[in-house]
């Protein structure tokens, strides 16, 4: 999917940032948010708009299963390094 030609502007008056959700309800779904969203020192405005369409129930199950498998493999690798 191509980026829109016009980047939305948040309530702060700044161009928004494209983020990715990793919640259980929207894994991998992208959204526009205030560029201060991940900044612990600046309070973001409440601008929020989905970029991607909603996930189908099947896609959500598949993505969550894959994420769980990746986490399991990462945990096993960390444990292996410690021994």
C-alpha positions in Angstrom: 0.0 0.0 0.0 1.4 3.4 -1.0 1.7 6.2 1.5 -0.8 8.9 1.0 0.3 12.0 -1.0 -0.6 14.3 1.9 0.7 13.5 5.3 -1.9 14.3 8.0 -1.1 17.0 10.5 -1.8 16.3 14.2 -3.5 18.6 16.7 -0.1 20.1 17.6 0.3 21.3 14.0 3.1 18.9 13.2 3.2 16.2 10.5 2.2 12.9 12.0 4.3 9.8 12.4 3.4 6.4 11.0 3.5 3.8 13.9 2.8 0.1 14.1 0.4 -1.4 16.7 1.5 -4.6 18.4 -1.6 -5.0 20.6 -3.5 -8.3 20.6 -6.4 -6.6 18.8 -4.4 -5.0 16.0 -1.0 -6.8 15.6 1.0 -5.2 12.8 -1.7 -2.7 11.9 -0.3 0.8 11.2 -1.7 4.1 12.4 -0.9 7.7 12.3 -0.2 9.4 15.6 1.5 12.5 17.0 5.2 12.5 16.5 5.7 13.0 20.2 3.9 9.6 20.8 7.1 7.7 21.8 8.8 10.7 23.5 8.9 10.4 27.3 9.7 14.1 27.6 7.0 15.6 25.5 3.3 15.0 26.0 1.6 14.0 22.7 -1.7 15.4 21.5 -4.5 12.9 21.1 -4.4 12.6 17.3 -5.0 9.1 16.1 -6.0 7.7 12.7 -5.7 4.2 11.3 -3.6 3.8 8.1 -4.4 0.2 7.5 -7.9 -1.4 7.3 -9.1 -3.6 10.1 -7.6 -7.1 10.3 -9.7 -10.1 9.5 -10.2 -12.5 12.5 -8.2 -15.2 10.7 -5.3 -12.9 10.0 -5.3 -11.7 13.6 -5.0 -15.4 14.8 -2.2 -16.1 12.4 -0.2 -13.0 13.3 -0.6 -13.6 17.0 0.5 -17.2 16.6 3.6 -16.1 14.7 4.5 -13.4 17.2 4.1 -16.0 20.0 6.5 -18.4 18.2 9.1 -15.6 17.6 9.0 -14.7 21.3 9.4 -18.3 22.3 12.4 -18.7 20.0 13.9 -15.5 21.3 13.5 -16.6 24.9 15.1 -20.0 24.1 18.0 -18.2 22.4 18.5 -15.9 25.5 18.4 -18.9 27.8 20.9 -20.8 25.6 23.3 -17.9 25.7 23.3 -17.8 29.5 24.4 -21.4 29.8 
